[in-house]
Amino acid sequence: MTLINETFTRILSALILLPVYLFCIFSEYFFNIPLLLITLVISLSALYEFYQIASLKEKTKPFIVIGTISAVAISVFFYLHSFANVYAFGKLFSTFDARFILAVAFLTVLLIAIVQVFSRPLEGAIGSVSTTVFGIVFIAMSFSYMILMKALPDGVFYIFALHAVVMLNDSAAYFGGVLLGRHKANIPASPNKSIEGYFSGILVSIIAMIVLNEVYITFWDKKLFSIVEAGFVGLFLAVAGNIGDLIESAVKRDGGVKDSGRIIPGHGGMWDVFDALIISLPLFYFYLKIKGV
């Protein structure tokens, strides 16, 4: 009965929250402000969950306020860089580029170091400073690449493809592991997952990207990739998503927790839900920019 109730809760949460998430990501109302807001909600929630896990380690105390402010600034700068020239405020913020992000990163590290030196015990300083910066860059900044990807030509098509492949990879890996799993992958961060599960997820991801690419061509006349490239991208995103999941699992195992949080009923924390995207989003964006999109 517990399993049935948990499954029902997961499905109900998805039915309620998924339409809101999709609206914020894909709509272009209100100067794309919903995109910025949902990015902030997810990235800051996941960041806070990471800081709470890190705080469980003795003498490690992340600078939560400074980290949160820095994460907000980075997302806002990404938004201004992406959409300032699209809307009426382009003349005010047309020069916003990567140098502002680097400035935020440097000033954040400097401020953390100053606070640490003058107001905190030196014991545990390395862990406190390092976890603060890691959370900002690895979690908050990474998910903010959703904003940059939305601003690309055909950005919504790439974003949908990314989500579809990552979600199908996760589902196929789970069911492949349950039905076919015989050989443990022996990865310390996630020792119960099987080789068959991983390969099931990767195979489905490759097929899904090829099929979705053909659907785009047939119904929207959008050829994002060749068939071979679509297969490669499916493989690339599946591997990236698995790495994101393993990194979060390693952090949770080190912190001695099962879930990163409880914000989403039936699913756990925000980081639990978006761990694969936190890695695959920036990597996919870098790939598209190198490709010349």
TAGI-V600325 format. One record per backbone hydrogen bond with DSSP energy under -0.5 kcal/mol. NH is the residue of the N-H (numbers start at 0). CO is the residue of the C=O. E is the energy in kcal/mol with one decimal. If there is no record, write none. Layout:
BEGIN
NH CO E
NH CO E
END
This chain:
BEGIN
4 0 -2.6
5 1 -2.5
6 2 -2.5
7 3 -2.6
8 4 -2.4
9 5 -2.3
10 6 -2.4
11 7 -2.6
12 8 -2.5
13 9 -2.0
14 10 -2.4
15 11 -1.7
16 12 -2.8
17 13 -2.4
19 15 -0.6
20 16 -2.5
21 17 -2.9
22 18 -2.4
23 19 -2.3
24 20 -2.1
25 21 -2.7
26 22 -2.3
30 27 -0.5
31 28 -1.1
32 29 -1.8
33 28 -0.6
35 31 -1.4
36 32 -2.7
37 33 -2.6
38 34 -1.9
39 35 -2.2
40 36 -2.6
41 37 -2.3
42 38 -2.6
43 39 -2.5
44 40 -1.8
45 41 -2.5
46 42 -2.2
47 43 -2.5
48 44 -2.2
49 45 -2.2
50 46 -2.4
51 47 -2.1
52 48 -2.1
53 49 -2.8
54 50 -1.9
55 52 -1.3
56 53 -1.5
59 56 -1.9
60 58 -0.7
63 61 -1.5
66 62 -2.7
67 63 -2.3
68 64 -2.5
69 65 -2.4
70 66 -2.1
71 67 -2.3
72 68 -2.3
73 69 -2.2
74 70 -2.1
75 71 -2.5
76 72 -2.4
77 73 -2.4
78 74 -2.2
79 75 -2.6
80 76 -2.7
81 77 -2.0
82 78 -2.8
83 79 -1.8
85 82 -0.8
86 82 -1.6
89 86 -1.5
90 87 -0.6
91 88 -0.7
92 88 -1.3
93 89 -0.9
95 92 -1.6
99 96 -1.5
100 96 -0.8
101 97 -2.2
102 98 -2.0
103 99 -2.3
104 100 -2.5
105 101 -2.6
106 102 -2.7
107 103 -2.3
108 104 -2.2
109 105 -2.6
110 106 -2.7
111 107 -2.6
112 108 -2.4
113 109 -2.3
114 110 -2.6
115 111 -2.6
116 112 -2.5
117 113 -2.3
118 114 -2.2
119 115 -1.2
124 121 -2.1
127 123 -2.2
128 124 -2.7
129 125 -2.4
130 126 -2.3
131 127 -1.6
132 128 -2.1
133 129 -2.8
134 130 -2.2
135 131 -1.7
136 132 -2.4
137 133 -2.8
138 133 -0.5
138 134 -1.5
139 134 -1.8
140 135 -3.1
141 136 -0.8
142 138 -2.1
143 139 -1.4
144 141 -1.3
145 142 -1.9
146 143 -1.6
147 143 -0.8
148 144 -2.5
149 145 -2.1
150 146 -1.3
151 148 -1.2
152 292 -0.7
154 151 -2.1
156 153 -0.7
157 153 -1.6
158 154 -2.5
159 155 -2.3
160 156 -2.2
161 157 -2.5
162 158 -2.5
163 159 -2.7
164 160 -2.5
165 161 -2.4
166 162 -2.6
167 163 -2.4
168 164 -2.3
169 165 -2.0
170 166 -2.4
171 167 -2.9
172 168 -2.2
173 169 -1.8
174 170 -2.6
175 171 -2.6
176 172 -2.0
177 173 -2.2
178 174 -2.6
179 175 -2.4
180 175 -0.7
180 176 -1.0
183 181 -0.5
184 192 -2.6
187 185 -0.6
189 186 -1.6
190 187 -0.6
192 189 -1.3
194 182 -2.9
197 193 -1.9
198 194 -2.5
199 195 -2.1
200 196 -2.1
201 197 -2.3
202 198 -2.5
203 199 -2.3
204 200 -2.1
205 201 -2.2
206 202 -2.3
207 203 -2.8
208 204 -2.3
209 205 -1.9
210 206 -2.7
211 207 -2.8
212 208 -2.2
213 209 -1.8
214 210 -2.2
215 211 -2.4
216 212 -1.8
217 213 -2.5
218 214 -2.7
219 214 -0.5
219 215 -1.8
220 215 -0.5
220 216 -0.7
221 215 -1.8
222 220 -0.6
223 221 -1.1
229 225 -2.8
230 226 -2.0
231 227 -2.1
232 228 -2.9
233 229 -2.3
234 230 -2.1
235 231 -2.9
236 232 -2.8
237 233 -1.9
238 234 -2.4
239 235 -2.3
240 236 -2.6
241 237 -2.2
242 238 -2.2
243 239 -2.1
244 240 -2.1
245 241 -2.3
246 242 -2.5
247 243 -1.9
248 244 -2.3
249 245 -2.4
250 246 -2.1
251 247 -2.7
252 248 -2.6
253 249 -2.2
254 250 -2.0
255 251 -0.9
256 251 -2.3
263 267 -2.6
264 262 -0.6
266 263 -2.1
267 263 -2.0
272 268 -1.3
273 269 -2.1
274 270 -0.9
277 273 -2.0
278 274 -0.7
278 275 -0.6
279 275 -2.4
280 276 -2.7
282 278 -1.4
283 279 -2.7
284 280 -2.3
285 281 -2.7
286 282 -2.1
287 283 -2.4
288 284 -2.3
289 285 -2.4
290 286 -2.3
291 287 -0.9
292 287 -2.7
END
